[in-house]
Amino acid sequence: MPRIRGASIEEHHEMVWADLAEATRQLLLERDYDSINMGHIAARAGLARNTLYNYARDKSALVLALTERASRPAVERVTAIAARSADPAAERLREIIEAILEMSTDQALRPMFRPGSGPLVDEMPEGQDNPFHAIVVEVENVVRDGIARGEFRDVGDVHLTVELLSGAMRAGAERIGRDQSAFAATVRAAREMVLASLARHPDQDRSAQGL
């Protein structure tokens, strides 16, 4: 029976997951995603290949599991911010933007935001199985709340609008991934762009007043 690290089976598994996350991150810094296989990951993490299959059936499942685990704190943070219904929607959105971009500074999540990570991102499933789905849903809820309160203009298709804005946020995350010192400036620019795209137009205000 393999030696158990840690004081319990649960602690042992957490330590193995941490090793797998670091092994995957290191490998992605050295080679293309498509050239990495389960054997490479197992060797770098100091595991027998058969043991690795106890944690994931294949590379795609492993990446999904690692991303889901690493993104939990950010998902919880965004959910808590979005739930502050007494606060203006714009204020909540400003905080959410910073929380999302902060994810790109997380060592465990950085591979998802580094340049050339397209194949890795393509492994992520659509809809509710995507680790970032909950964040998208919370952002959509805040935008809808802002529209209902008259803070934001009626954008029509909220889902499409958030999807388009997500592309810009990803660009910002990739920029931070290339240069950590760009974090503050990128957050500031992202806030300005997102809020400007949702701002009410003067003609909407005049229409609302019957002018």
C-alpha positions as CSV (number, residue, x, y, z in Angstrom):
1,M,0.0,0.0,0.0
2,P,1.5,3.5,-0.9
3,R,2.7,5.5,2.0
4,I,0.2,8.1,3.2
5,R,1.5,11.6,3.5
6,G,-0.2,13.9,6.1
7,A,-2.2,13.1,9.2
8,S,-5.2,11.7,7.3
9,I,-6.3,10.4,3.9
10,E,-8.0,13.8,3.2
11,E,-4.8,15.7,4.0
12,H,-2.8,13.2,1.8
13,H,-5.1,13.8,-1.1
14,E,-4.8,17.6,-0.7
15,M,-1.1,17.4,-0.8
16,V,-1.1,15.2,-3.9
17,W,-3.5,17.7,-5.7
18,A,-1.1,20.5,-4.8
19,D,1.8,18.5,-6.3
20,L,-0.2,17.9,-9.4
21,A,-1.1,21.6,-9.8
22,E,2.5,22.6,-9.5
23,A,3.7,19.8,-11.8
24,T,1.2,20.9,-14.5
25,R,2.2,24.6,-14.1
26,Q,5.9,23.8,-14.4
27,L,5.3,21.6,-17.5
28,L,3.2,24.3,-19.2
29,L,6.1,26.8,-18.8
30,E,8.4,24.4,-20.5
31,R,6.3,22.9,-23.4
32,D,3.1,23.2,-25.4
33,Y,0.0,21.8,-23.8
34,D,-0.6,19.3,-26.6
35,S,2.8,17.7,-26.0
36,I,2.2,17.0,-22.3
37,N,0.8,13.6,-21.3
38,M,-0.2,11.9,-18.1
39,G,3.2,10.3,-17.8
40,H,4.9,13.6,-17.9
41,I,2.6,15.0,-15.1
42,A,3.0,11.9,-13.0
43,A,6.8,11.9,-13.2
44,R,7.0,15.6,-12.4
45,A,4.7,15.2,-9.4
46,G,6.6,12.2,-8.2
47,L,3.7,9.8,-8.6
48,A,3.4,6.4,-10.3
49,R,1.4,6.8,-13.5
50,N,-1.2,4.3,-12.2
51,T,-1.6,6.3,-9.1
52,L,-2.3,9.4,-11.2
53,Y,-5.3,7.7,-12.8
54,N,-6.9,7.4,-9.4
55,Y,-7.2,11.2,-9.5
56,A,-8.2,11.7,-13.1
57,R,-9.0,9.5,-16.1
58,D,-7.1,11.6,-18.6
59,K,-5.4,14.9,-19.1
60,S,-8.6,16.8,-19.8
61,A,-10.2,15.6,-16.6
62,L,-7.1,16.4,-14.6
63,V,-6.9,20.0,-15.9
64,L,-10.6,20.5,-15.3
65,A,-10.3,19.2,-11.7
66,L,-7.2,21.3,-11.0
67,T,-8.9,24.4,-12.4
68,E,-12.1,23.8,-10.4
69,R,-10.2,23.4,-7.2
70,A,-8.0,26.5,-7.8
71,S,-10.9,28.7,-8.8
72,R,-13.1,28.0,-5.7
73,P,-11.8,31.0,-3.6
74,A,-12.5,33.4,-6.5
75,V,-15.9,31.9,-7.1
76,E,-16.8,32.3,-3.4
77,R,-15.5,35.9,-3.4
78,V,-17.4,36.9,-6.5
79,T,-20.6,35.2,-5.2
80,A,-20.3,37.2,-1.9
81,I,-19.8,40.5,-3.7
82,A,-22.7,39.9,-6.1
83,A,-25.0,39.0,-3.2
84,R,-24.6,42.5,-1.6
85,S,-27.9,43.7,-3.1
86,A,-28.0,46.9,-1.0
87,D,-24.8,48.1,-2.8
88,P,-24.9,49.8,-6.2
89,A,-24.4,47.4,-9.1
90,A,-21.6,49.5,-10.4
91,E,-19.7,49.3,-7.1
92,R,-20.1,45.5,-7.0
93,L,-19.0,45.2,-10.6
94,R,-15.9,47.2,-9.9
95,E,-15.0,44.7,-7.1
96,I,-15.8,41.7,-9.2
97,I,-13.5,42.9,-12.0
98,E,-10.6,43.1,-9.6
99,A,-11.4,39.7,-8.2
100,I,-11.5,38.1,-11.6
101,L,-8.2,39.7,-12.7
102,E,-6.6,38.7,-9.5
103,M,-7.2,35.1,-10.5
104,S,-4.5,35.5,-13.2
105,T,-1.9,36.1,-10.4
106,D,-2.7,32.7,-8.8
107,Q,0.1,30.3,-9.5
108,A,-2.3,27.4,-9.8
109,L,-4.5,29.3,-12.3
110,R,-1.9,31.2,-14.2
111,P,-1.5,28.5,-16.9
112,M,-5.2,29.3,-17.9
113,F,-4.3,32.9,-18.6
114,R,-0.8,32.7,-20.1
115,P,-0.3,33.5,-23.8
116,G,-0.7,30.4,-26.0
117,S,-3.1,28.7,-23.5
118,G,-5.8,28.4,-26.2
119,P,-5.6,24.5,-26.3
120,L,-5.8,24.4,-22.5
121,V,-8.9,26.8,-22.5
122,D,-10.5,24.7,-25.2
123,E,-10.5,21.7,-22.8
124,M,-12.9,23.5,-20.6
125,P,-16.5,22.3,-21.0
126,E,-19.4,24.6,-21.7
127,G,-22.2,25.5,-19.3
128,Q,-22.5,24.5,-15.7
129,D,-19.6,22.0,-15.9
130,N,-17.2,24.9,-16.6
131,P,-15.4,26.0,-13.4
132,F,-15.9,29.6,-14.2
133,H,-19.7,29.2,-15.0
134,A,-20.7,30.5,-11.6
135,I,-18.7,33.7,-12.0
136,V,-20.4,34.4,-15.4
137,V,-23.8,33.8,-13.8
138,E,-23.1,36.2,-10.9
139,V,-21.8,38.9,-13.3
140,E,-25.0,38.5,-15.4
141,N,-27.1,38.9,-12.3
142,V,-25.3,42.1,-11.3
143,V,-25.7,43.5,-14.8
144,R,-29.4,42.7,-14.8
145,D,-29.8,44.3,-11.4
146,G,-28.1,47.4,-12.6
147,I,-30.4,47.6,-15.6
148,A,-33.5,47.1,-13.4
149,R,-32.3,49.9,-11.1
150,G,-31.6,52.3,-13.9
151,E,-27.9,52.3,-13.2
152,F,-27.0,50.6,-16.5
153,R,-28.6,51.0,-20.0
154,D,-30.7,48.2,-21.3
155,V,-28.2,46.2,-23.3
156,G,-30.8,43.7,-24.6
157,D,-29.0,40.4,-24.6
158,V,-27.3,40.3,-21.2
159,H,-25.7,36.9,-21.7
160,L,-24.1,38.1,-25.0
161,T,-22.9,41.3,-23.5
162,V,-21.2,39.5,-20.6
163,E,-19.7,37.0,-23.0
164,L,-18.2,39.8,-25.1
165,L,-16.9,41.6,-22.0
166,S,-15.4,38.3,-20.8
167,G,-13.2,38.3,-23.9
168,A,-11.8,41.7,-22.9
169,M,-11.3,40.5,-19.4
170,R,-9.4,37.5,-20.6
171,A,-7.1,39.8,-22.6
172,G,-6.5,41.8,-19.4
173,A,-5.7,38.5,-17.5
174,E,-3.2,37.5,-20.2
175,R,-1.5,40.9,-20.0
176,I,-1.1,40.4,-16.2
177,G,0.2,36.9,-16.8
178,R,2.9,38.4,-19.0
179,D,3.7,41.2,-16.6
180,Q,2.6,41.1,-12.9
181,S,3.4,44.7,-12.5
182,A,0.6,45.6,-14.9
183,F,-2.1,44.4,-12.5
184,A,-3.2,47.8,-11.1
185,A,-3.2,49.6,-14.5
186,T,-5.1,46.6,-16.1
187,V,-7.7,46.6,-13.4
188,R,-8.2,50.3,-13.8
189,A,-8.6,50.1,-17.6
190,A,-10.9,47.1,-17.4
191,R,-13.2,48.9,-14.9
192,E,-13.4,51.9,-17.2
193,M,-14.1,49.9,-20.3
194,V,-16.7,47.6,-18.7
195,L,-18.6,50.4,-16.9
196,A,-18.5,52.6,-20.0
197,S,-20.0,49.9,-22.1
198,L,-22.9,49.6,-19.6
199,A,-23.4,53.3,-18.9
200,R,-26.8,54.9,-19.7
201,H,-26.8,57.1,-22.8
202,P,-28.1,60.7,-22.6
203,D,-30.9,59.9,-25.1
204,Q,-32.1,57.1,-22.8
205,D,-32.3,59.5,-19.9
206,R,-34.3,62.1,-22.0
207,S,-36.6,59.3,-23.2
208,A,-37.2,58.2,-19.7
209,Q,-38.2,61.8,-18.8
210,G,-40.6,62.0,-21.8
211,L,-38.5,64.6,-23.5
